[in-house]
Amino acid sequence: MRSLNYTRARTAAEAVQAFTNAGGGARYISGGTNLYDLMKLGIEQPAHLIDIGSLEGASRVDTRGDYLFFGAGALMADVAEHAEIRRDYPVLTESLTKAASQQLRNMATVGGNLMQRTRCLYFRNGPGIYPCNKREPGSGCAAIGGLDRGQAILGTSPACTAVSPGDWPVALTALDAAVEVLGMNGPRTIPILEFFRLPESAPHIEFALSPGEIVTGISVPKTQAGRRSTYHKVRDRESFAFALASAAVVLSMDGDRVESAHIALGGVATRPWRAREAEVQLKGQSLTHERALAAARASFAGASAGQHNGFKIELGARTLADAIMIAAGRSA
Ligand SMILES: Cc1cc2nc3c(=O)[nH]c(=O)nc-3n(C[C@H](O)[C@H](O)[C@H](O)COP(=O)(O)OP(=O)(O)OC[C@H]3O[C@@H](n4cnc5c(N)ncnc54)[C@H](O)[C@@H]3O)c2cc1C
């Protein structure tokens, strides 16, 4: 048995101070559905847990003003059941209802969902068996040339091909969300695409956070296009499983012509992936399934597959094309 210190914080500022006082080896814990799992697997071994599960005001969801605001401590289940979000931003609701199970969503927070670690087989099952640059920097990557069916095909590097696991961050990426954080130097806001780092040569540094910074919330600029949106997810098992391929699509249409498209991909990349090529190809087009598929394929032109995950290129494109047609079929 390993002993550890435990502090329950009452405010975000108190949590940041407790993290700093702990002097290294500390971790924030919220719903615990990912961190406790990793502690049991021996992947995370914190010396100090800072419990942020009941911070004052941390579960606030606010739809007034020009931005939607989701406190980092809001439960996935509560946000999934929010009637106004469901009506005006189905892409957000669906990214939550298709993530994990009801029991997990009752525990897990939207902030923790952003920060969950990859499900890469070699990352999770490998301590003492397989090398993993994310787990042990510089040790190598057993997934490259190994069982790579679940691995990423976009945004990979010679050091890491692990998929970014969350569904919610993909929907947030399509909506140009920003992550609100607090550290010892005060608050700051990080655009969502910058929040998630590409693996490059340092896959163990996954987020653009300084040590001790806490996520306090997520803000999403409001858009009329939100109603014409969807999160479409393909997985091995419909009841609950991580994405093999997914797409978040937000469309602005004039009749059958696409005025603008905001698109992000999940299950195929090392971070939530903005599909700019598809966005550009769709703009101004009268929409047909054929055109949606051509645009979707353009976003996979730079994909690079290993031995067993080449199927994700076509699956990803077809998933995106279907998502575009689902979103287009919704009324604004
Ligand atoms: C069987 C199973 C199936 C799942 N399927 C899916 C799925 O299909 N799709 C999906 O998206 N997810 C899935 N998940 C993952 C689940 O959604 C995450 O475990 C959950 O969202 C994490 O939230 P949490 O509050 O429990 O985080 P915790 O476990 O408490 O924390 C996770 C990480 O985030 C850090 N952290 C948490 N909150 C903050 C904060 N405010 N600021 C800074 N750091 C923070 C912690 O230090 C830790 O490193 C699944 C999980 C399981 C166990």
The ligand as a Gaussian input file, in Angstrom:
#p B3LYP/6-31G(d) Opt

LIG

0 1
 C      -15.243000       2.575000     -18.792000
 C      -15.036000       4.002000     -19.208000
 C      -15.518000       4.434000     -20.434000
 C      -15.348000       5.762000     -20.826000
 N      -15.801000       6.159000     -22.064000
 C      -15.610000       7.440000     -22.457000
 C      -16.050000       7.888000     -23.729000
 O      -16.618000       7.134000     -24.527000
 N      -15.834000       9.187000     -24.064000
 C      -15.210000      10.074000     -23.218000
 O      -15.056000      11.238000     -23.564000
 N      -14.758000       9.667000     -22.008000
 C      -14.953000       8.385000     -21.617000
 N      -14.494000       7.979000     -20.393000
 C      -13.670000       8.889000     -19.606000
 C      -14.464000       9.721000     -18.631000
 O      -15.311000      10.583000     -19.354000
 C      -13.425000      10.487000     -17.828000
 O      -12.850000       9.560000     -16.933000
 C      -14.014000      11.643000     -17.057000
 O      -14.557000      12.611000     -17.914000
 C      -12.949000      12.303000     -16.198000
 O      -13.581000      13.267000     -15.360000
 P      -13.337000      13.215000     -13.787000
 O      -14.005000      14.404000     -13.217000
 O      -13.714000      11.892000     -13.223000
 O      -11.755000      13.411000     -13.786000
 P      -10.624000      12.865000     -12.741000
 O      -10.462000      11.398000     -12.877000
 O      -10.915000      13.406000     -11.382000
 O       -9.388000      13.621000     -13.325000
 C       -8.854000      13.301000     -14.605000
 C       -7.594000      14.127000     -14.823000
 O       -7.919000      15.493000     -14.927000
 C       -7.251000      16.271000     -13.930000
 N       -8.254000      17.268000     -13.550000
 C       -9.570000      17.040000     -13.276000
 N      -10.211000      18.207000     -13.111000
 C       -9.293000      19.176000     -13.278000
 C       -9.346000      20.607000     -13.234000
 N      -10.479000      21.277000     -12.997000
 N       -8.190000      21.302000     -13.452000
 C       -7.032000      20.657000     -13.709000
 N       -6.925000      19.317000     -13.762000
 C       -8.045000      18.586000     -13.555000
 C       -6.871000      15.292000     -12.844000
 O       -5.719000      15.697000     -12.154000
 C       -6.608000      14.035000     -13.660000
 O       -5.304000      14.086000     -14.210000
 C      -14.682000       6.669000     -19.966000
 C      -14.210000       6.245000     -18.719000
 C      -14.377000       4.927000     -18.341000
 C      -13.849000       4.487000     -16.998000

